[in-house]
């Protein structure tokens, strides 16, 4: 695919690298970045050979959030146009959040505002300890509205109260303590290799359809009361999966002590 603000590569193992490529602007968002990210995510979701997606930023930072030139233009939009603009951003986040393949984000440098939304939408996040995060919207007289559902799902309302209300900066270690980051990697130039090794050891051996179904399961179960309806729903899901071709192949491979066909 031909992108102006992104780089996309898929290796022979089915690992896609999706790289935001505006290094001079610290990979800040504008309309084109948002549109191309959404297009790329939809493409990867439909790509049958893709098993995992690595999301990263070229240059010194992962993403500094909204491009200020774009924000200046948006300030002159009508309310209706601003709503459409914000909805396009929200739709991109939702596409990333519901992508059927595991998404591993590599956070380094500056991760501000909308950039934190991308991190929150990823399934697994690696970061350098010295990465700088902030929900910086209030510092500009704005609110983190579009990213809020995804960020609050990642770190909870209690932590969001502190960091969204203050706009204060915090590093990778704090981000890990909040649950926004899963693993710290000492240096930025080690992130990609660490992610590739992690994917090979922990993702590529799993049934791709089972992984996709588990992502849906987590969304369906999170925050719900453990009542009869929820337990019935989970019983129906496992009953459906047990009879699938992938599950039969996985169980057969286990008992026959061989690799399943998806490997």
N, C-alpha and C positions, 0 to 999 in steps of 0.2 A: 504494500500500500504506500501511496505517496503522501507524506505528511510534511508540513512546513515547520512544526514546532515539536515534533516527536521523532524518536528513532525506534524502530521495531525490528526485532530479530527473533527467530525461532530456531533453536538448535536441533540436532538430530535426535535428542532425547525428549523433545516436546516441551522444553522449557522456554517460555517466551520472555524476552527482556524488553520492557516498555520503558523508554527513557525520555523524560521531559528534557527538551533541548533548547532552552533559552538561557544559557549560562550567564550572559551579560546582564540579564534581568533577574538572576537568581531563580529562574524557572517560575516566575510569577504568572498568575492566570490572566488571560484576557478572553474575549469571545472565541478566538481561534483555538486557543489551548483547550478550552472547555469542550468545544465542538469536536476537536480531533481526539481528545481523550475518550469522549463518549463513543465516537466511531470506532476507535481502536478496541475498546472494551467489548463492544458488541461483536466485532470481528473475532476476537479471541474466544468469546463465549461460544460462538458457533463453530469454531475451528476444531474438528474432531481429533487432530493430532496433538493439540496443546494439552499438557498435563498440569502445568503450573505457570504462574505469571509473576515475574519479578518487576516491581515498580521502583524506579529510581530517578534521580535528577543528575543531569550533566553539570560539571563545573563545581563551584564551591559550596552549593547548597542543594538540598532536596527541593524545597519550594518555599518562597517567601510569601505565598498567599496571593492576594489580589494585586494586579499591576496597577500602580497609582494613576497611570494615564487612562486606563480603562475606568477606574473609579471616578476620575474627573468627568469623563464622558457620561457615565451613568448618572451623575448628579444633575445633569441637564435633561435626562429622560423624563417622560411623563410617568405617572404612577403605574399606568398600565404597562408601559415598556419596561419599567424597572421590575415589575412582577414577572414578566416574561423572561427577562434576563436572569433573575434569581432562580426561576423555575428550571431554566436550562442547566444551571449549576447544580441544583438539587437532583435533577434527573441523571446527571453524570455521576454524582456520588452514589445514587441508588443503583445504577448499572454496575458500578465497581463493587458496591456492597453485596450485591446479589450475583456477581459473576460465579458461574458454576465450577470454576477451577480455583484452587487455593491461590491467594494473592499474598506475596511476601514483599513488604515495603522496606527499602533500605534508606534510613534517615541519617542525614549528615548535614553539617553546616546549619543553615537557618531553616526552621520549619515554623512558619507563622500563619495565623488565621486559617485561610482555606487550605493551606498545606497540611495543617493538623487534621483537617477533615479527610484528606486522602489517607493519612496514616490510620485514622480511626476506622476507615472502611476496609483496611487490609486485614487478612486473617492472622498474619504473623508479621511482626515488626522487629527488625534488627536496627540498632542505632549505635553511633559512637557515643562515648560518655560525655564528650564536650559539645554535642549537638545542642542548639538553642531553640527551644520550643516556646510558643506563647499563643494564647487566644487573645490577640492584640486588638480586636475590633473596638472595644470600649475606649481605647487610647485615641481613636480617631472619631469618637462620637457615634460609633456604629454598634450594632449588636451581632453576635455570632449566630444568627438565626438559622441560616441554611445548613451549617455544619452541626448544629446542636443535637439533632436526633442521633446522629452517628457518634459524636463525641460522648454524649451522656450514656449511650449504650456501652461505650468502651470503658469509661472511668467512673461512671455513677454520678448521681446528682450532687452528692456531698462534696466531692472534689471539684466538680464543675462550678459550684458556688464560689469557691475560693478563686480558682484560676481564670474563670470567665469574668468575674466581677472586678478583678484587679488588673487583668491584662499583663501580669508580671511574667518575666522570663524564667524558665526553668530548664535544667540540663537533662541529658539522657538518663542519668541515674534517678532523678526525680520522676521522669517520665516512666521509667520502669517500675518505680514504687507505686505509681498511679494505675498501672495496668495498661498504659498506652503503648509501651515497648515491652517486648518479651525477652530479648537477649541483647547484651552490650558487646560490641566488637571494638577492640582498642583503636584501630585506625580506619579511616574512610576507605583506603585502598584495599582493605581486607574484606569489605562488606560483600562484594560480588562473589568472591570465592567461597566465603562462609555460607552464603545463601545457596550456591550451587551444591556444595557438599551436603548441606542440610536437606535439600530437596531430594537428592539421590538416595540418602539414607532413610528419609522419613516420609516421602510422598510418592515417589515413583513406584514403590512396591505395593501401593494400595490400589484397590479396585477403583477406577475412575468414576464409575457410576455410583459406587458406594460413597465416595468422597463428595460428589455433587449432592447426593441425597442427604448426607450428614450436614452439609451446610444449610440446607433447607430445614432439616430437623432442629438444628440449634436455633434458627430464627423463630420457628413455630413454638418451641418450648420455652425460650427465654422469657422470664418475667411472668409466666402463667402460673396460676395456682395448681397444685398437684391434686386435681379433683378427678372424678370419674371420667369426664369428657376428655381430659388430657391423657389419662392412662389408656383409654380406649383408642385414642388417636395414635399413640406410640405403638400399641399392640398391632394396629392395622398396618402401620408402616413396616414393622419388622416382618409381619406375615407376608406382605407384598414382596419385600426384598428377598426373603428366603427362597422364593420360587423363581427368582430371576436367573437368567443364563449366567450372569457374572458371579452370583453367589454360588451356583452349582459348580462353576469352574474353580472358584476359590477354594471351596471345600474339597473338591476332588484333588486339586494340586497339593493341598495340605496333607491329605491322607496318602497320596502317592509320592510324597516327598520330592516334588518338582516345582519349578517356577510356574505360576499361572500365566495364561496366554497374554495378559496385558503387559507383562514384563518383556 
